[in-house]
């Protein structure tokens, strides 16, 4: 069997395969089939530390399909063919590296996620909290517990929006005294200046999602849990779009007070995607950490990036 090298887009780049020898660094195990026409290699890799394969000289090369399966912690195994890499695994590695770069500059400060309802604050927040080693605390959930376990929709129904906003301010006050939390806030939390006073003790991130995408998301799951969307006529999408457009018009300037802005349209453009709904929470979390990095390093006067 001729020796050949296959390079993937991951950091464990080069593997040398010969008839009776397999270069296994930095792999923990390798299984090699003996069919030279359809060579399959299953590689178990631990990606907790960065490795660099030694340069290997190859005299004769043949192009042979290569399949590599790899896993890291609880990340599902991905399959790499002919040097290409599945996006999910690549995103996980980028996210982990970025979190390690940003975390020292945060100094334990909380991260507050602001944005319209349906913008993914809870989902993205959980991804960020996990990779940073922070705790996750949903502001709305905290309010629900404070009011006897009633849902936000029930609180609006039985007590009114003003009551809810008061409880929201109380919750943000308590959270501002804590550290190492990722906190998704309610869509309207930005409208009270006192809330910004509390959030300024941490780093605020605006998840900016197009209204059309928000309406599609909310229409797909229904508007029953969205008390501010019950006053428009029409089908679920039309109802959501009309109300969300009006709310965004009212709140957009307030959202812009956030320390950083994460535009899903910009992320999609960078990744060559058309529909922002196809973006993974991991990709959005990466962008959020990049924006946070720019902000916190800028505070120290040591950031010159774009």
GIDAVEN-V139894 format. One record per pair of residues at least 24 apart in sequence whose ideal C-beta (glycine too) atoms are under 10 Angstrom apart, sorted by the first residue. I is the first residue (numbers start at 0). GAP is how many residues later the second one is. If there is no record, write none. Layout:
i->I gap->GAP
i->I gap->GAP
This chain:
i->0 gap->31
i->0 gap->33
i->0 gap->34
i->0 gap->35
i->0 gap->38
i->0 gap->61
i->0 gap->63
i->1 gap->34
i->1 gap->56
i->1 gap->57
i->1 gap->58
i->1 gap->59
i->1 gap->60
i->1 gap->62
i->2 gap->53
i->2 gap->54
i->2 gap->55
i->2 gap->56
i->2 gap->57
i->2 gap->58
i->2 gap->59
i->3 gap->35
i->3 gap->54
i->3 gap->56
i->3 gap->57
i->3 gap->58
i->3 gap->59
i->3 gap->60
i->3 gap->62
i->4 gap->48
i->4 gap->50
i->4 gap->51
i->4 gap->52
i->4 gap->53
i->4 gap->56
i->4 gap->61
i->4 gap->78
i->5 gap->33
i->5 gap->35
i->5 gap->57
i->5 gap->58
i->5 gap->59
i->5 gap->60
i->5 gap->61
i->5 gap->62
i->5 gap->74
i->5 gap->75
i->5 gap->76
i->5 gap->77
i->6 gap->46
i->6 gap->59
i->6 gap->75
i->6 gap->76
i->7 gap->35
i->7 gap->58
i->7 gap->60
i->7 gap->62
i->7 gap->72
i->7 gap->73
i->7 gap->74
i->7 gap->75
i->7 gap->76
i->7 gap->77
i->7 gap->82
i->8 gap->71
i->8 gap->74
i->8 gap->75
i->8 gap->76
i->8 gap->77
i->8 gap->80
i->8 gap->81
i->8 gap->84
i->9 gap->35
i->9 gap->37
i->9 gap->41
i->9 gap->58
i->9 gap->60
i->9 gap->68
i->9 gap->70
i->9 gap->73
i->9 gap->75
i->9 gap->79
i->9 gap->80
i->9 gap->83
i->10 gap->34
i->10 gap->36
i->10 gap->38
i->10 gap->39
i->10 gap->40
i->10 gap->41
i->10 gap->42
i->10 gap->82
i->10 gap->86
i->11 gap->31
i->11 gap->33
i->11 gap->34
i->11 gap->35
i->11 gap->38
i->11 gap->39
i->11 gap->40
i->11 gap->41
i->11 gap->56
i->11 gap->58
i->12 gap->38
i->12 gap->39
i->12 gap->40
i->12 gap->42
i->12 gap->70
i->13 gap->38
i->13 gap->39
i->13 gap->40
i->13 gap->41
i->13 gap->42
i->13 gap->44
i->14 gap->26
i->14 gap->28
i->14 gap->38
i->14 gap->41
i->14 gap->51
i->14 gap->53
i->15 gap->37
i->15 gap->38
i->15 gap->40
i->15 gap->41
i->15 gap->42
i->16 gap->24
i->16 gap->47
i->16 gap->49
i->22 gap->30
i->22 gap->31
i->22 gap->33
i->24 gap->26
i->24 gap->27
i->24 gap->28
i->24 gap->29
i->25 gap->24
i->25 gap->25
i->25 gap->26
i->25 gap->27
i->26 gap->24
i->26 gap->26
i->26 gap->41
i->26 gap->43
i->29 gap->38
i->30 gap->38
i->32 gap->34
i->34 gap->29
i->35 gap->26
i->35 gap->28
i->36 gap->27
i->36 gap->28
i->37 gap->26
i->37 gap->27
i->37 gap->29
i->38 gap->25
i->38 gap->26
i->38 gap->27
i->38 gap->28
i->39 gap->24
i->39 gap->25
i->39 gap->26
i->39 gap->27
i->39 gap->28
i->39 gap->29
i->40 gap->25
i->40 gap->26
i->40 gap->27
i->40 gap->28
i->40 gap->39
i->41 gap->25
i->41 gap->26
i->41 gap->27
i->41 gap->28
i->41 gap->35
i->41 gap->37
i->42 gap->24
i->42 gap->25
i->42 gap->26
i->42 gap->27
i->42 gap->37
i->43 gap->24
i->43 gap->25
i->43 gap->26
i->43 gap->27
i->43 gap->33
i->44 gap->24
i->44 gap->25
i->44 gap->26
i->44 gap->27
i->45 gap->24
i->45 gap->25
i->45 gap->26
i->45 gap->27
i->46 gap->24
i->46 gap->25
i->46 gap->26
i->46 gap->28
i->46 gap->42
i->46 gap->45
i->46 gap->46
i->46 gap->49
i->47 gap->24
i->47 gap->25
i->47 gap->48
i->49 gap->43
i->49 gap->47
i->71 gap->24
i->86 gap->184
i->86 gap->193
i->86 gap->195
i->86 gap->196
i->87 gap->192
i->87 gap->194
i->87 gap->195
i->89 gap->192
i->90 gap->180
i->90 gap->189
i->90 gap->190
i->90 gap->191
i->90 gap->192
i->90 gap->194
i->90 gap->195
i->91 gap->35
i->91 gap->39
i->91 gap->188
i->91 gap->190
i->91 gap->194
i->93 gap->188
i->93 gap->189
i->93 gap->191
i->93 gap->192
i->93 gap->195
i->93 gap->196
i->94 gap->32
i->94 gap->33
i->94 gap->35
i->94 gap->36
i->94 gap->37
i->94 gap->186
i->94 gap->187
i->94 gap->188
i->94 gap->190
i->94 gap->191
i->94 gap->193
i->94 gap->194
i->95 gap->35
i->95 gap->190
i->96 gap->34
i->96 gap->189
i->96 gap->192
i->97 gap->33
i->97 gap->34
i->97 gap->187
i->97 gap->188
i->97 gap->189
i->97 gap->190
i->97 gap->191
i->97 gap->192
i->97 gap->194
i->97 gap->195
i->98 gap->28
i->98 gap->29
i->98 gap->31
i->98 gap->32
i->98 gap->33
i->98 gap->34
i->98 gap->35
i->98 gap->186
i->98 gap->187
i->98 gap->190
i->98 gap->193
i->98 gap->194
i->99 gap->31
i->99 gap->32
i->99 gap->189
i->100 gap->188
i->100 gap->189
i->100 gap->192
i->100 gap->196
i->101 gap->26
i->101 gap->29
i->101 gap->30
i->101 gap->101
i->101 gap->186
i->101 gap->187
i->101 gap->188
i->101 gap->189
i->101 gap->190
i->101 gap->191
i->101 gap->192
i->101 gap->193
i->101 gap->194
i->101 gap->195
i->102 gap->28
i->102 gap->29
i->102 gap->30
i->102 gap->31
i->102 gap->77
i->102 gap->186
i->102 gap->189
i->102 gap->190
i->102 gap->193
i->103 gap->192
i->104 gap->98
i->104 gap->187
i->104 gap->188
i->104 gap->190
i->104 gap->191
i->104 gap->192
i->104 gap->193
i->104 gap->194
i->104 gap->195
i->104 gap->197
i->104 gap->198
i->105 gap->26
i->105 gap->28
i->105 gap->73
i->105 gap->74
i->105 gap->96
i->105 gap->97
i->105 gap->183
i->105 gap->186
i->105 gap->187
i->105 gap->190
i->106 gap->72
i->106 gap->73
i->106 gap->189
i->107 gap->26
i->107 gap->70
i->107 gap->71
i->107 gap->72
i->107 gap->73
i->107 gap->94
i->108 gap->25
i->108 gap->70
i->108 gap->71
i->108 gap->72
i->108 gap->92
i->108 gap->93
i->108 gap->94
i->108 gap->183
i->108 gap->187
i->109 gap->24
i->109 gap->25
i->109 gap->27
i->109 gap->65
i->109 gap->66
i->109 gap->67
i->109 gap->68
i->109 gap->69
i->109 gap->70
i->109 gap->71
i->109 gap->72
i->109 gap->73
i->109 gap->88
i->109 gap->89
i->109 gap->91
i->109 gap->92
i->109 gap->93
i->109 gap->94
i->110 gap->69
i->110 gap->70
i->110 gap->71
i->110 gap->72
i->110 gap->73
i->110 gap->88
i->110 gap->91
i->110 gap->92
i->110 gap->93
i->110 gap->94
i->110 gap->148
i->110 gap->149
i->110 gap->177
i->110 gap->178
i->110 gap->181
i->111 gap->27
i->111 gap->60
i->111 gap->63
i->111 gap->64
i->111 gap->69
i->111 gap->70
i->111 gap->71
i->111 gap->72
i->111 gap->73
i->111 gap->77
i->111 gap->78
i->111 gap->83
i->111 gap->84
i->111 gap->86
i->111 gap->87
i->111 gap->88
i->111 gap->89
i->111 gap->90
i->111 gap->91
i->111 gap->92
i->111 gap->93
i->111 gap->94
i->111 gap->146
i->111 gap->147
i->112 gap->25
i->112 gap->26
i->112 gap->69
i->112 gap->70
i->112 gap->71
i->112 gap->72
i->112 gap->91
i->112 gap->92
i->112 gap->93
i->112 gap->94
i->112 gap->145
i->112 gap->149
i->112 gap->175
i->113 gap->69
i->113 gap->70
i->113 gap->71
i->113 gap->72
i->113 gap->73
i->113 gap->74
i->113 gap->75
i->113 gap->76
i->113 gap->81
i->113 gap->82
i->113 gap->85
i->113 gap->90
i->113 gap->91
i->113 gap->92
i->113 gap->93
i->113 gap->94
i->113 gap->137
i->113 gap->140
i->113 gap->141
i->113 gap->143
i->113 gap->144
i->113 gap->145
i->113 gap->147
i->114 gap->69
i->114 gap->70
i->114 gap->72
i->114 gap->74
i->114 gap->75
i->114 gap->90
i->114 gap->91
i->114 gap->92
i->114 gap->93
i->114 gap->94
i->114 gap->99
i->114 gap->133
i->114 gap->136
i->114 gap->140
i->114 gap->143
i->114 gap->146
i->114 gap->147
i->114 gap->149
i->115 gap->71
i->115 gap->72
i->115 gap->74
i->115 gap->90
i->115 gap->91
i->115 gap->92
i->115 gap->93
i->115 gap->94
i->115 gap->95
i->115 gap->97
i->115 gap->98
i->115 gap->102
i->115 gap->128
i->115 gap->131
i->115 gap->132
i->115 gap->135
i->115 gap->136
i->115 gap->139
i->116 gap->35
i->116 gap->69
i->116 gap->70
i->116 gap->71
i->116 gap->97
i->116 gap->100
i->116 gap->101
i->116 gap->106
i->116 gap->108
i->116 gap->109
i->116 gap->110
i->116 gap->111
i->116 gap->112
i->116 gap->123
i->116 gap->126
i->116 gap->127
i->116 gap->130
i->117 gap->69
i->117 gap->89
i->117 gap->91
i->117 gap->93
i->117 gap->95
i->117 gap->96
i->117 gap->97
i->117 gap->98
i->117 gap->99
i->117 gap->100
i->117 gap->101
i->117 gap->102
i->117 gap->103
i->117 gap->108
i->117 gap->111
i->117 gap->122
i->117 gap->126
i->118 gap->65
i->118 gap->68
i->118 gap->87
i->118 gap->88
i->118 gap->89
i->118 gap->90
i->118 gap->91
i->118 gap->94
i->118 gap->95
i->118 gap->98
i->118 gap->136
i->118 gap->143
i->118 gap->145
i->118 gap->165
i->119 gap->64
i->119 gap->87
i->119 gap->89
i->119 gap->93
i->119 gap->94
i->119 gap->97
i->119 gap->142
i->119 gap->144
i->119 gap->159
i->119 gap->161
i->119 gap->164
i->119 gap->165
i->120 gap->61
i->120 gap->62
i->120 gap->63
i->120 gap->64
i->120 gap->65
i->120 gap->66
i->120 gap->84
i->120 gap->85
i->120 gap->86
i->120 gap->88
i->121 gap->60
i->121 gap->62
i->121 gap->159
i->122 gap->61
i->122 gap->84
i->122 gap->157
i->122 gap->158
i->122 gap->161
i->122 gap->162
i->123 gap->58
i->123 gap->60
i->123 gap->81
i->123 gap->83
i->123 gap->138
i->123 gap->156
i->123 gap->157
i->123 gap->158
i->123 gap->159
i->123 gap->160
i->123 gap->161
i->123 gap->163
i->123 gap->164
i->124 gap->56
i->124 gap->57
i->124 gap->58
i->124 gap->59
i->124 gap->60
i->124 gap->80
i->124 gap->82
i->124 gap->156
i->124 gap->160
i->124 gap->163
i->125 gap->56
i->125 gap->58
i->125 gap->155
i->125 gap->159
i->126 gap->55
i->126 gap->153
i->126 gap->154
i->126 gap->155
i->126 gap->156
i->126 gap->157
i->126 gap->158
i->126 gap->159
i->126 gap->161
i->126 gap->162
i->127 gap->54
i->127 gap->56
i->127 gap->77
i->127 gap->153
i->127 gap->154
i->127 gap->156
i->127 gap->157
i->127 gap->158
i->127 gap->160
i->127 gap->161
i->127 gap->164
i->128 gap->51
i->128 gap->52
i->128 gap->53
i->128 gap->54
i->128 gap->55
i->128 gap->156
i->129 gap->52
i->129 gap->155
i->130 gap->51
i->130 gap->151
i->130 gap->154
i->130 gap->155
i->130 gap->158
i->131 gap->48
i->131 gap->50
i->131 gap->153
i->131 gap->157
i->131 gap->160
i->132 gap->47
i->133 gap->45
i->133 gap->46
i->133 gap->47
i->133 gap->48
i->133 gap->49
i->134 gap->43
i->134 gap->44
i->134 gap->45
i->134 gap->46
i->134 gap->47
i->134 gap->48
i->135 gap->45
i->135 gap->46
i->135 gap->47
i->135 gap->48
i->136 gap->34
i->136 gap->37
i->136 gap->38
i->136 gap->41
i->136 gap->44
i->136 gap->45
i->136 gap->46
i->136 gap->47
i->137 gap->33
i->137 gap->44
i->137 gap->45
i->137 gap->46
i->137 gap->47
i->137 gap->48
i->138 gap->28
i->138 gap->29
i->138 gap->32
i->138 gap->33
i->138 gap->35
i->138 gap->36
i->138 gap->44
i->138 gap->45
i->138 gap->46
i->138 gap->47
i->138 gap->50
i->138 gap->56
i->139 gap->24
i->139 gap->27
i->139 gap->28
i->139 gap->31
i->139 gap->44
i->139 gap->45
i->139 gap->46
i->139 gap->47
i->139 gap->49
i->140 gap->30
i->140 gap->43
i->141 gap->25
i->141 gap->26
i->141 gap->28
i->141 gap->29
i->141 gap->30
i->141 gap->32
i->141 gap->33
i->141 gap->41
i->142 gap->24
i->142 gap->25
i->142 gap->27
i->142 gap->28
i->142 gap->29
i->142 gap->43
i->144 gap->26
i->145 gap->24
i->145 gap->25
i->145 gap->28
i->150 gap->73
i->150 gap->74
i->150 gap->76
i->151 gap->34
i->151 gap->73
i->151 gap->74
i->151 gap->75
i->151 gap->76
i->152 gap->70
i->152 gap->71
i->152 gap->72
i->152 gap->73
i->152 gap->74
i->152 gap->75
i->152 gap->77
i->153 gap->71
i->153 gap->73
i->154 gap->72
i->155 gap->70
i->155 gap->71
i->155 gap->72
i->155 gap->74
i->156 gap->70
i->156 gap->73
i->160 gap->27
i->160 gap->66
i->160 gap->67
i->163 gap->24
i->163 gap->63
i->164 gap->24
i->164 gap->26
i->164 gap->27
i->164 gap->30
i->165 gap->26
i->167 gap->24
i->167 gap->27
i->168 gap->25
i->168 gap->26
i->168 gap->28
i->168 gap->29
i->169 gap->28
i->170 gap->24
i->170 gap->27
i->171 gap->24
i->171 gap->25
i->171 gap->26
i->171 gap->27
i->171 gap->29
i->172 gap->24
i->172 gap->25
i->173 gap->24
i->174 gap->24
i->174 gap->26
i->174 gap->27
i->175 gap->24
i->175 gap->25
i->175 gap->26
i->176 gap->24
i->177 gap->24
i->181 gap->103
i->181 gap->106
i->186 gap->27
i->186 gap->39
i->186 gap->41
i->186 gap->57
i->186 gap->60
i->186 gap->61
i->186 gap->64
i->186 gap->68
i->187 gap->40
i->187 gap->59
i->187 gap->62
i->187 gap->63
i->187 gap->66
i->188 gap->62
i->188 gap->65
i->189 gap->61
i->189 gap->62
i->189 gap->63
i->189 gap->64
i->189 gap->65
i->189 gap->66
i->189 gap->67
i->189 gap->68
i->190 gap->59
i->190 gap->60
i->190 gap->63
i->190 gap->64
i->191 gap->62
i->192 gap->61
i->192 gap->64
i->194 gap->59
i->195 gap->58
i->195 gap->61
i->195 gap->62
i->198 gap->58
i->198 gap->59
i->198 gap->60
i->199 gap->57
i->199 gap->59
i->201 gap->57
i->202 gap->55
i->202 gap->56
i->202 gap->57
i->202 gap->85
i->202 gap->88
i->202 gap->89
i->202 gap->92
i->202 gap->93
i->202 gap->96
i->203 gap->51
i->203 gap->53
i->203 gap->54
i->203 gap->55
i->203 gap->56
i->203 gap->57
i->203 gap->88
i->203 gap->91
i->204 gap->53
i->204 gap->54
i->204 gap->55
i->204 gap->56
i->204 gap->57
i->204 gap->82
i->204 gap->83
i->204 gap->84
i->204 gap->86
i->204 gap->87
i->204 gap->90
i->205 gap->46
i->205 gap->48
i->205 gap->49
i->205 gap->50
i->205 gap->51
i->205 gap->52
i->205 gap->53
i->205 gap->54
i->205 gap->55
i->205 gap->56
i->205 gap->57
i->205 gap->82
i->205 gap->85
i->206 gap->48
i->206 gap->51
i->206 gap->54
i->206 gap->55
i->206 gap->56
i->206 gap->57
i->206 gap->77
i->206 gap->80
i->206 gap->81
i->207 gap->40
i->207 gap->44
i->207 gap->47
i->207 gap->48
i->207 gap->50
i->207 gap->53
i->207 gap->54
i->207 gap->55
i->207 gap->56
i->207 gap->57
i->207 gap->58
i->208 gap->35
i->208 gap->39
i->208 gap->53
i->208 gap->54
i->208 gap->55
i->208 gap->56
i->208 gap->67
i->208 gap->68
i->208 gap->70
i->208 gap->75
i->209 gap->38
i->209 gap->53
i->209 gap->54
i->209 gap->55
i->209 gap->58
i->209 gap->66
i->209 gap->67
i->210 gap->29
i->210 gap->30
i->210 gap->31
i->210 gap->32
i->210 gap->33
i->210 gap->34
i->210 gap->35
i->210 gap->36
i->210 gap->37
i->210 gap->38
i->211 gap->25
i->211 gap->28
i->211 gap->29
i->211 gap->32
i->211 gap->33
i->211 gap->64
i->211 gap->65
i->212 gap->51
i->212 gap->52
i->212 gap->55
i->212 gap->62
i->212 gap->63
i->212 gap->64
i->212 gap->66
i->213 gap->26
i->213 gap->27
i->213 gap->30
i->213 gap->31
i->213 gap->33
i->213 gap->34
i->213 gap->62
i->214 gap->24
i->214 gap->25
i->214 gap->26
i->214 gap->27
i->214 gap->28
i->214 gap->29
i->214 gap->30
i->215 gap->24
i->215 gap->25
i->215 gap->59
i->215 gap->60
i->215 gap->61
i->216 gap->60
i->217 gap->25
i->217 gap->26
i->219 gap->57
i->257 gap->33
i->257 gap->37
i->258 gap->32
i->258 gap->33
i->258 gap->35
i->258 gap->36
i->258 gap->37
i->258 gap->39
i->258 gap->40
i->259 gap->27
i->259 gap->28
i->259 gap->29
i->259 gap->30
i->259 gap->31
i->259 gap->32
i->259 gap->33
i->259 gap->34
i->259 gap->35
i->259 gap->36
i->260 gap->26
i->260 gap->27
i->260 gap->30
i->261 gap->24
i->261 gap->25
i->261 gap->26
i->261 gap->27
i->261 gap->28
i->261 gap->29
i->261 gap->30
i->262 gap->24
i->262 gap->28
